Every structure is written in C-alpha cells, then in structure tokens.
Amino acid sequence: MFKNENVLIIGSGASAFDMVVAIDKVANKLTWVHKIQQTNGTPRSIKLSPTSTVKKYSIKKFTKTGAEFEDGSFEEFSIIVFATGYDFTFPFLSVDSGISVYDKCVQPLYKQCINANRPSLAIIGLPYFTLRIPLFEIQIKFCIEFWSGRRKFPNRNEMLKDIKKDFQNRNVDIEGNSHKVHYLGFQNHHLYYEDLARTAGIENVKPSLLKLSTHLVTHTFKNYHTFRDFKYKILNDFEFSCECFEKENN
C-alpha cells in the first residue's frame, strides 16, 4: 500500500523505526518526523535513501492535503502514519480505586506495580524499555509474596515515601516529564529488578537475560538493519551464545 506513495511517519519508537526502514524502499517520498538525538543526521544506525527520505523535527499544523512544518516548509502526503505510542487508560476502574492516570503516568504505584491506596490492586507491565516477559514474571512474583501474607505491606505513608525516593533516584520530575515515570532503560533496568527481588525476597531475573538484552540493544544501535539476524541461546543462568544467520530469500 506504500509503493510509490508520499508517506509521512510520525514517531520515534520501535514501530516507527521498522516502518521507516521498510517503507523507505518502496515509497516515492518518505518524510519522518522525530525528535531523536542524531549522529551525522541519522538516529541510531538507520541507513536511508538520501534522495527519497526527509527528516523533520516538528509539525506546525496539518492541512487537507499535507502538513506544514515548524521550519516553514510544506509537504503533501497521500498516507500519514501516527506511530506515537499510546496512552494508559483503565475504564473498568471506578473513581474510588485510588489510581490516577495522566500523561502516560499511573500513580501512586509502590514499586511501579502495587496501588499504594488499595494494595489489593496491582497493575502489571507498565515499565518500558526493559525485558517484557521477565518484567511480568518478577512483578507478579513480587505481588504474590505480599498478597499471600509471606511479606507484610508497608503502610501507605511508607509506600508514598518509597515512590518519591524512586523518582529522586531516577531524576523523574512528575510535573515536568510524567511520561518518563515508567521508563527504566536497558542500562539501568537491572536496578529495578534487584530492588523487587531484595524487597520481596524472591529470585532475581537471570544475569544471562540481562547480559543478552545489553548485547541486543548495543547491536541494534550499531546496525538497525541486521540485529534481527542474530540467534540467541541461553546456556545457563550467567551465559548466552549468539550467532548470525542468513535470512532465507533475503
């Protein structure tokens, strides 16, 4: 559907990266709006056609046929793709649940999962830029330790103090950048897992998984076009192997 079209993609996440790499090969013209810090004009290591792809920083307004950009330029588009992520919403929760949601921020959550106002409620999987499945597993184990009675919940004030301390440790300004409240990052996500494991007395995420994720992210930044060509294998709790393989019909 993108072949020979004039396409505008807005966003800087994984979905935007994947679409840009694929559509760049077939579109008549591709304009990519993002705010990623650049190296030699290109985010990460994406290699795009210098003749068909244009990068823009911000859109001023849309028109019936295209978009006007902050730099004063105007382009017409036949297809516009919003790859800007999503907002958290929990319409099934009543107003007395004690949970507030605003600007991709869900609060007050003790250890980013347990409702400090009503500890019988937990929301799993909010932290991002981390290992998704191990995140779900360790958060669930963390909650079960308290719900089973094997661990006693801190009182509400203690939970709120812990939340505030976490913001300070991660330099999160909930007023100025609340969308970063649940950001972990692959450089520091091990600190979050260590905190959950230590607090609840549960097994931490395996070191081999943390090392694997660092290797994968590093290679992604080095060459976004080939990181999927690597095959990983967990050898034990501390080691993994990695080999490159050729894609069939590449």
RAFEN-V823646 format. One record per residue. SS is DSSP state (alpha for helix, beta for strand, coil for the rest). PSI is psi in degrees with one decimal (NA if undefined). Layout:
{{SS;PSI} {SS;PSI}}
This chain:
{{coil;-15.8} {coil;-6.0} {coil;126.5} {coil;18.6} {coil;158.8} {beta;110.7} {beta;137.6} {beta;123.8} {beta;129.6} {beta;120.6} {coil;164.6} {coil;16.8} {coil;-170.7} {alpha;-40.0} {alpha;-41.9} {alpha;-43.3} {alpha;-47.6} {alpha;-43.8} {alpha;-40.4} {alpha;-46.2} {alpha;-41.7} {alpha;-45.3} {alpha;-29.0} {coil;-28.2} {coil;-20.7} {coil;-19.4} {coil;152.7} {coil;-43.5} {beta;136.7} {beta;125.9} {beta;128.8} {beta;117.9} {beta;120.7} {coil;167.0} {coil;36.2} {coil;141.6} {coil;138.6} {coil;154.3} {beta;116.0} {coil;34.5} {coil;-0.9} {beta;124.5} {coil;143.6} {coil;-125.9} {coil;26.7} {coil;127.7} {coil;115.0} {coil;162.3} {coil;124.8} {coil;-14.4} {coil;-24.9} {coil;-11.3} {beta;130.3} {beta;137.4} {beta;135.0} {beta;156.9} {coil;-41.5} {coil;148.0} {beta;134.0} {beta;-47.1} {beta;158.4} {beta;152.3} {coil;-177.5} {coil;-26.9} {coil;-5.3} {beta;-140.9} {beta;144.9} {beta;133.5} {beta;162.5} {coil;-24.5} {coil;2.3} {coil;-8.8} {coil;164.1} {beta;139.1} {beta;146.5} {beta;143.8} {coil;145.4} {coil;-21.7} {beta;132.6} {beta;128.4} {beta;123.2} {beta;107.9} {coil;56.0} {coil;15.3} {coil;-160.0} {coil;162.2} {coil;150.0} {coil;134.6} {coil;138.1} {coil;73.5} {coil;-15.7} {coil;-6.9} {coil;134.8} {coil;166.7} {alpha;-21.9} {alpha;13.8} {alpha;-19.6} {coil;6.7} {coil;132.7} {beta;138.3} {beta;124.2} {beta;135.4} {coil;54.4} {coil;30.2} {beta;126.9} {beta;122.3} {beta;158.8} {coil;121.6} {beta;115.4} {beta;126.1} {coil;30.3} {coil;25.6} {coil;-36.5} {beta;130.4} {beta;114.6} {coil;-24.9} {coil;-33.3} {coil;87.9} {coil;-8.4} {coil;-5.7} {coil;130.3} {beta;149.5} {coil;117.5} {coil;136.8} {coil;13.5} {coil;-42.9} {coil;143.0} {beta;172.5} {coil;59.0} {coil;-176.1} {coil;116.7} {alpha;-55.3} {alpha;-47.4} {alpha;-32.4} {alpha;-49.7} {alpha;-44.6} {alpha;-48.5} {alpha;-32.4} {alpha;-41.2} {alpha;-44.6} {alpha;-37.8} {alpha;-48.0} {alpha;-42.5} {alpha;-35.1} {alpha;-36.9} {alpha;-43.6} {alpha;-29.2} {coil;-14.8} {coil;-3.4} {coil;-25.3} {coil;147.3} {coil;132.0} {coil;141.3} {coil;158.9} {coil;171.4} {alpha;-45.0} {alpha;-39.4} {alpha;-38.7} {alpha;-45.1} {alpha;-37.7} {alpha;-38.9} {alpha;-40.2} {alpha;-45.8} {alpha;-41.2} {alpha;-39.3} {alpha;-43.5} {alpha;-43.7} {alpha;-42.2} {alpha;-32.2} {coil;8.3} {coil;43.6} {coil;121.7} {coil;102.0} {coil;-21.3} {coil;-38.3} {coil;-31.6} {coil;59.3} {alpha;-23.1} {alpha;-11.2} {alpha;2.1} {coil;-40.0} {coil;11.0} {beta;128.9} {coil;-57.1} {coil;138.1} {coil;-16.3} {coil;-28.6} {coil;3.0} {alpha;-23.0} {alpha;-28.7} {alpha;-37.3} {alpha;-45.2} {alpha;-40.5} {alpha;-38.3} {alpha;-44.6} {alpha;-46.3} {alpha;-42.5} {alpha;-42.7} {alpha;-41.1} {alpha;-6.7} {coil;39.3} {coil;168.9} {coil;137.1} {coil;167.4} {coil;139.2} {coil;136.1} {alpha;-32.7} {alpha;-36.4} {alpha;-40.0} {alpha;-41.5} {alpha;-40.5} {alpha;-44.8} {alpha;-38.7} {alpha;-42.1} {alpha;-44.9} {alpha;-45.8} {alpha;-40.8} {alpha;-44.0} {alpha;-34.0} {alpha;-42.3} {alpha;-29.9} {alpha;-42.0} {coil;99.0} {coil;-22.2} {coil;-17.5} {coil;-3.0} {alpha;-23.7} {alpha;-7.2} {alpha;5.1} {beta;136.4} {beta;122.5} {beta;148.8} {beta;127.4} {beta;121.3} {coil;-42.1} {coil;-165.8} {coil;-18.2} {coil;-14.5} {coil;154.2} {beta;162.2} {beta;157.8} {beta;131.1} {beta;149.7} {beta;141.5} {coil;152.0} {coil;134.2} {coil;139.1} {coil;142.0} {coil;36.2} {coil;NA}}
